[in-house]
Amino acid sequence: MNPPNSLYFGDNLEVLRESIKDESVDLVYLDPPFNSKRDYNLLFKSPEGTESNAQITAFEDSWHWGQQAVHEFQEVVQGSNTHVAELLVALKGFLGTNDMMAYLTMMANRLLELQRVLKPTGSLYLHCDPTASHYLKLVLDGVFGVENFLNEIIWKRTSAHSSAKRYGPSHDVILFYGRSEKALWNPILSAHDQSYIESHYGQADPDGRSWQPVDLTGAGTRNGETGKPWRGFDPNTKGRHWAYLPSALDEMDKNGLIYWPKKDGGWPRQKRYLSEKDGSPIQDVWGDIFPVNSQAQERLGYPTQKPLALLERIIQASSNPGDVVLDPFCGCGTAVDAAQKLGRQWIGIDITHLAVSLIEKRMKDRYPGITFEVHGTPKDLAGAVDLADRDKYQFQWWACSLVDAQPFGGKKKGADGGIDGLIYFGDIQGGKQVTQKAIVSVKGGNTNVSHIRDLKGVMERDKAAIGLFVTLEKPSKPMLKEAADAGEFKAGSGKTYPRIQVLTIEDLFSGKRAQVPDMAMGALTFKKAVKHTSKNEATPLFEDV
């Protein structure tokens, strides 16, 4: 079995191949980028509610035909699933070597791995939009087989969109496949609409219980007891049979459960009480789950965040408590949050450390005392050096998470203005409550005293109270002297803090922490997820947007 409750930082194709075993997962939900040619930014805000002037690109939703696409295309074409291989060749002939073809190639390769890790009783839900849903369905048919397609679910994600030249786009598509004909299914009921109750349950007993009359017969004739006449009514004359044995019908009639129409010698019918059927089966058009709008309690500010209620419905319908739920594009972790809440085990994978650290924080805030494993992030100095060598931006974002800082700046040269992270904290100055900030500068390469001077200049420019210099290398004596010469910051509490603090990655691994006032006010830096309780986890009520 896979280790339960695990987060993986890395390319999901590699993680699936190296870490997830065959037929070990019960349910897969994936919400991959939609090939919409846009970048999704983490919309960090300052404590005053204004947007940060430099946003972090969480992931770039753009795919290009290049060496990676060519390599993955050849992997699929030379693989064992000839249906998918032939499909991709045909699609390439139709689409050419464009961005859509690169996207479909990437998805085909990963869907083949997801099919491998699913149990025979497992299911997969792929969340997408109409941009590529028709192509993705072809790929899924090739991977899972046309016979294992179960539903195209339409989720009404917004109430209205105006458009000058077409109908307003207001829905997403969720493609639902079983791993085999053995796929688990737990029927989900929704509460009856009042108009349905009024139109179908229009009769009532003296005690007030509402009921509707339903047929007591089933299609097809029978030679046994259920095919014989009862109380003068012969079901064979209608090409049908009784749904119950005559003795059971007698008992039902004795207990007042049979309705006898008075007109024209009407056939007896069964009374079906409203209390016996609490709701209607959920259909494939979902308009009762609202998106996560700007006022929603669960909103964390992550792009494409989906509502918990959506994932809860999927998880309840296609898994049981204790089952393993996998999300290979886990973003801000809504799927793993819903899985934890519903008593499932979970695996989340994301290619950005930004997402993994956000999920870590979300789960610890929501479920105090929770334990889970995080794979792919540095666990020692050698791992940190390796990450810095491979991707300096992922290293910077990871290092910021070690000091509970909000990452700042993107991948464009000069976008950060000398700032890699921010920490906001509350303070009292001149008898008034104010918000102060600490600036974080991260260095993964060679360092010298000029970097401390640069940080000092950025602090003066941005009126920052404290500066944190996080480095892989041990600082030199001149660097430590330059930091000490910056003096101290005196908080409203009267406590003083070094104005510039030099922290090595090794220090942070050993438990050393930044000295910043009121670190408990971390919600000023990251929005804190609402702690899970049985009271606040009823079906969320969101306004439609």
Secondary structure in CASP SS format (residue, H / E / C, confidence):
PFRMAT SS
TARGET T0000
AUTHOR 0000-0000-0000
METHOD secondary structure of the structure
MODEL  1
M C 1.00
N C 1.00
P C 1.00
P C 1.00
N C 1.00
S E 1.00
L E 1.00
Y E 1.00
F E 1.00
G C 1.00
D C 1.00
N H 1.00
L H 1.00
E H 1.00
V H 1.00
L H 1.00
R H 1.00
E H 1.00
S H 1.00
I C 1.00
K C 1.00
D C 1.00
E C 1.00
S C 1.00
V E 1.00
D E 1.00
L E 1.00
V E 1.00
Y E 1.00
L E 1.00
D C 1.00
P C 1.00
P C 1.00
F C 1.00
N C 1.00
S C 1.00
K C 1.00
R E 1.00
D E 1.00
Y E 1.00
N E 1.00
L E 1.00
L C 1.00
F C 1.00
K E 1.00
S C 1.00
P C 1.00
E C 1.00
G C 1.00
T C 1.00
E E 1.00
S C 1.00
N C 1.00
A C 1.00
Q C 1.00
I E 1.00
T E 1.00
A E 1.00
F E 1.00
E E 1.00
D E 1.00
S C 1.00
W C 1.00
H C 1.00
W C 1.00
G C 1.00
Q H 1.00
Q H 1.00
A H 1.00
V H 1.00
H H 1.00
E H 1.00
F H 1.00
Q H 1.00
E H 1.00
V H 1.00
V H 1.00
Q C 1.00
G C 1.00
S C 1.00
N C 1.00
T H 1.00
H H 1.00
V H 1.00
A H 1.00
E H 1.00
L H 1.00
L H 1.00
V H 1.00
A H 1.00
L H 1.00
K H 1.00
G H 1.00
F H 1.00
L H 1.00
G C 1.00
T C 1.00
N C 1.00
D H 1.00
M H 1.00
M H 1.00
A H 1.00
Y H 1.00
L H 1.00
T H 1.00
M H 1.00
M H 1.00
A H 1.00
N H 1.00
R H 1.00
L H 1.00
L H 1.00
E H 1.00
L H 1.00
Q H 1.00
R H 1.00
V H 1.00
L E 1.00
K E 1.00
P E 1.00
T E 1.00
G E 1.00
S E 1.00
L E 1.00
Y E 1.00
L E 1.00
H E 1.00
C E 1.00
D C 1.00
P C 1.00
T C 1.00
A C 1.00
S H 1.00
H H 1.00
Y H 1.00
L H 1.00
K H 1.00
L H 1.00
V H 1.00
L H 1.00
D H 1.00
G H 1.00
V H 1.00
F H 1.00
G C 1.00
V H 1.00
E H 1.00
N H 1.00
F E 1.00
L E 1.00
N E 1.00
E E 1.00
I E 1.00
I E 1.00
W E 1.00
K E 1.00
R C 1.00
T C 1.00
S C 1.00
A C 1.00
H C 1.00
S C 1.00
S C 1.00
A C 1.00
K C 1.00
R C 1.00
Y C 1.00
G C 1.00
P C 1.00
S C 1.00
H E 1.00
D E 1.00
V E 1.00
I E 1.00
L E 1.00
F E 1.00
Y E 1.00
G E 1.00
R C 1.00
S C 1.00
E C 1.00
K C 1.00
A C 1.00
L C 1.00
W C 1.00
N C 1.00
P C 1.00
I C 1.00
L E 1.00
S E 1.00
A E 1.00
H C 1.00
D C 1.00
Q H 1.00
S H 1.00
Y H 1.00
I H 1.00
E H 1.00
S H 1.00
H H 1.00
Y C 1.00
G C 1.00
Q E 1.00
A E 1.00
D C 1.00
P C 1.00
D C 1.00
G C 1.00
R C 1.00
S E 1.00
W E 1.00
Q E 1.00
P E 1.00
V E 1.00
D E 1.00
L C 1.00
T E 1.00
G E 1.00
A E 1.00
G C 1.00
T C 1.00
R C 1.00
N C 1.00
G C 1.00
E H 1.00
T H 1.00
G H 1.00
K C 1.00
P C 1.00
W E 1.00
R C 1.00
G C 1.00
F E 1.00
D C 1.00
P H 1.00
N H 1.00
T H 1.00
K H 1.00
G C 1.00
R E 1.00
H E 1.00
W E 1.00
A C 1.00
Y C 1.00
L C 1.00
P H 1.00
S H 1.00
A H 1.00
L H 1.00
D H 1.00
E H 1.00
M H 1.00
D H 1.00
K H 1.00
N C 1.00
G C 1.00
L C 1.00
I E 1.00
Y E 1.00
W C 1.00
P C 1.00
K C 1.00
K H 1.00
D H 1.00
G H 1.00
G C 1.00
W C 1.00
P C 1.00
R E 1.00
Q E 1.00
K E 1.00
R E 1.00
Y E 1.00
L H 1.00
S H 1.00
E H 1.00
K C 1.00
D C 1.00
G E 1.00
S E 1.00
P E 1.00
I C 1.00
Q C 1.00
D C 1.00
V E 1.00
W E 1.00
G C 1.00
D C 1.00
I C 1.00
F C 1.00
P C 1.00
V C 1.00
N C 1.00
S C 1.00
Q C 1.00
A C 1.00
Q C 1.00
E C 1.00
R C 1.00
L C 1.00
G C 1.00
Y C 1.00
P C 1.00
T C 1.00
Q C 1.00
K C 1.00
P C 1.00
L H 1.00
A H 1.00
L H 1.00
L H 1.00
E H 1.00
R H 1.00
I H 1.00
I H 1.00
Q H 1.00
A H 1.00
S H 1.00
S C 1.00
N C 1.00
P C 1.00
G C 1.00
D C 1.00
V E 1.00
V E 1.00
L E 1.00
D E 1.00
P C 1.00
F C 1.00
C C 1.00
G C 1.00
C C 1.00
G C 1.00
T H 1.00
A H 1.00
V H 1.00
D H 1.00
A H 1.00
A H 1.00
Q H 1.00
K H 1.00
L C 1.00
G C 1.00
R C 1.00
Q E 1.00
W E 1.00
I E 1.00
G E 1.00
I E 1.00
D E 1.00
I C 1.00
T C 1.00
H H 1.00
L H 1.00
A H 1.00
V H 1.00
S H 1.00
L H 1.00
I H 1.00
E H 1.00
K H 1.00
R H 1.00
M H 1.00
K H 1.00
D H 1.00
R H 1.00
Y C 1.00
P C 1.00
G C 1.00
I C 1.00
T C 1.00
F C 1.00
E E 1.00
V E 1.00
H E 1.00
G C 1.00
T C 1.00
P C 1.00
K C 1.00
D C 1.00
L H 1.00
A H 1.00
G H 1.00
A H 1.00
V H 1.00
D H 1.00
L H 1.00
A H 1.00
D H 1.00
R H 1.00
D C 1.00
K H 1.00
Y H 1.00
Q H 1.00
F H 1.00
Q H 1.00
W H 1.00
W H 1.00
A H 1.00
C H 1.00
S H 1.00
L H 1.00
V C 1.00
D C 1.00
A C 1.00
Q E 1.00
P E 1.00
F C 1.00
G C 1.00
G C 1.00
K C 1.00
K C 1.00
K C 1.00
G C 1.00
A C 1.00
D C 1.00
G C 1.00
G C 1.00
I C 1.00
D C 1.00
G E 1.00
L E 1.00
I E 1.00
Y E 1.00
F E 1.00
G E 1.00
D E 1.00
I E 1.00
Q E 1.00
G C 1.00
G C 1.00
K E 1.00
Q E 1.00
V E 1.00
T E 1.00
Q E 1.00
K E 1.00
A E 1.00
I E 1.00
V E 1.00
S E 1.00
V E 1.00
K E 1.00
G C 1.00
G C 1.00
N C 1.00
T C 1.00
N C 1.00
V H 1.00
S H 1.00
H H 1.00
I H 1.00
R H 1.00
D H 1.00
L H 1.00
K H 1.00
G H 1.00
V H 1.00
M H 1.00
E H 1.00
R H 1.00
D H 1.00
K C 1.00
A C 1.00
A C 1.00
I E 1.00
G E 1.00
L E 1.00
F E 1.00
V E 1.00
T E 1.00
L C 1.00
E C 1.00
K C 1.00
P C 1.00
S C 1.00
K H 1.00
P H 1.00
M H 1.00
L H 1.00
K H 1.00
E H 1.00
A H 1.00
A H 1.00
D C 1.00
A C 1.00
G C 1.00
E E 1.00
F E 1.00
K E 1.00
A C 1.00
G C 1.00
S C 1.00
G C 1.00
K C 1.00
T E 1.00
Y E 1.00
P E 1.00
R C 1.00
I E 1.00
Q E 1.00
V E 1.00
L E 1.00
T E 1.00
I H 1.00
E H 1.00
D H 1.00
L H 1.00
F H 1.00
S C 1.00
G C 1.00
K C 1.00
R C 1.00
A C 1.00
Q C 1.00
V C 1.00
P C 1.00
D C 1.00
M H 1.00
A H 1.00
M H 1.00
G H 1.00
A H 1.00
L H 1.00
T C 1.00
F C 1.00
K C 1.00
K C 1.00
A C 1.00
V C 1.00
K C 1.00
H C 1.00
T C 1.00
S C 1.00
K C 1.00
N C 1.00
E C 1.00
A C 1.00
T C 1.00
P C 1.00
L C 1.00
F C 1.00
E C 1.00
D C 1.00
V C 1.00
END
